[in-house]
Amino acid sequence: MSLGRRLGFYVHVPFCSVRCGYCDFNTYTATELGGGGSQREYAGWAIAEVESTAGLLGGRSVDTVFFGGGTPTQLPADDLVRILDAIRRTHGVAGDVEVTTEANPDSVTPESLQRLREGGFNRISFGMQSAVPHVLALLERTHDPERIPDVVAWARAAAFEQVSLDLIYGSPGESAADWQVSLDTALACAPDHVSAYSLIVEEGTALGRRVRRGEVPMPDEDDLADKYVQADEALRAAGLEWYEVSNWARDEAARCRHNLGYWRSDDWWGIGPGAHSHVAGRRWWNVKHPRAYAERLAAGDSPMAEEEYVDAEAQLMERVMLELRLREGMAADVLPEPSLIRGPVDSGLLERIGDRLVLTDAGRLLADGVVRDLLP
């Protein structure tokens, strides 16, 4: 097994207080768990999985750790620190390790943030989504938008090195003015990093069912494009530059190194139910339900559900899909048919800078189409 890439750990915490209407992630509320996989016991099972990885990574230290979900901060801060300590104890971490947790604004307190920071977390990403009450209501988000400046201030007071805000645009009924309110509110908090994602209506979600019944309209592609441009202009004017199609940072140090590892096809090990891993071309994923996950570990078995090896064709497709989204672009010699570059370049969607292919501003709006054009 070749182990020359950077290594990250992802810890999936599958709990939420309520299920948001647009969410299709592997998450559960307390009433959905059916008597198993309790939040109270979860840290112990995650630690057991971490400890089961001892000796499997060739003595490599961990460069990044990312707690996602779900809502990781549904767990007590002490539990999150215990899981991080297990990773540190089992594998060791780099001296400049980046440790991120996602959080909902209504799931933290000044005290919990202080405990996380003392325990080694140095980056936090708040799920703000919107500052407009009727947009939050449609998304079934439960936090008070007026709490956003407070939680950012608490994170600053706790000495988090980087604070990020996540936004969603394009919700049915969201006007350009509404979106500007959200952008202005986020920027007034002076975040180090902002992620802005268009709303995607997924099958099987509450929002998907509402769209199918005709209760709310499907997001409009032209509206989404307009709001992306609106976000890019506002964020750039505030000193944040894009480094990935949906992500902006104040400087290079504020970029999310863990997510860069995904986009650059580095190695990562996923902990928790449904978590995916990728090490040296092998990919696997755990059983999805917290109860099944806990039962596997209690029996001394691996929680892995399935695995696969990424062949050359899939590697090429993933490199083009992921690396092209980065501001640094991708190496031109990755493509087996260089002639495919001509169309997107002539259309003003792609430019060649030295030996790299980089999306133009117009190309970012049509990134998926550019990827299709580049693949044979």
Secondary structure, 3 states (H helix, E strand, C coil): CCCCCCEEEEEEECECCCCCCCCCCCCECHHHCCCCCCHHHHHHHHHHHHHHCCCCCCCCCEEEEEEEECCHHHCCHHHHHHHHHHHHHHHCEEEEEEEEEEECHHHCCHHHHHHHHHCCCCEEEEEEECCCHHHHHHHCCCCCHHHHHHHHHHHHHCCCCEEEEEEEECCCCCCHHHHHHHHHHHHHCCCCEEEEEECCCCCCCHHHHHHHCCCCCCCCHHHHHHHHHHHHHHHHHCCCEEEECCEEECCHHHCCHHHHHHHCCCEEEEECCCCEEEECCEEEEECCCHHHHHHHHHCCCCCEEEEEECCHHHHHHHHHHHHCCECCCEEHHHCCCHHHHHHHHHCCCEEEECCEEEECHHHHHCHHHHHHHHCC
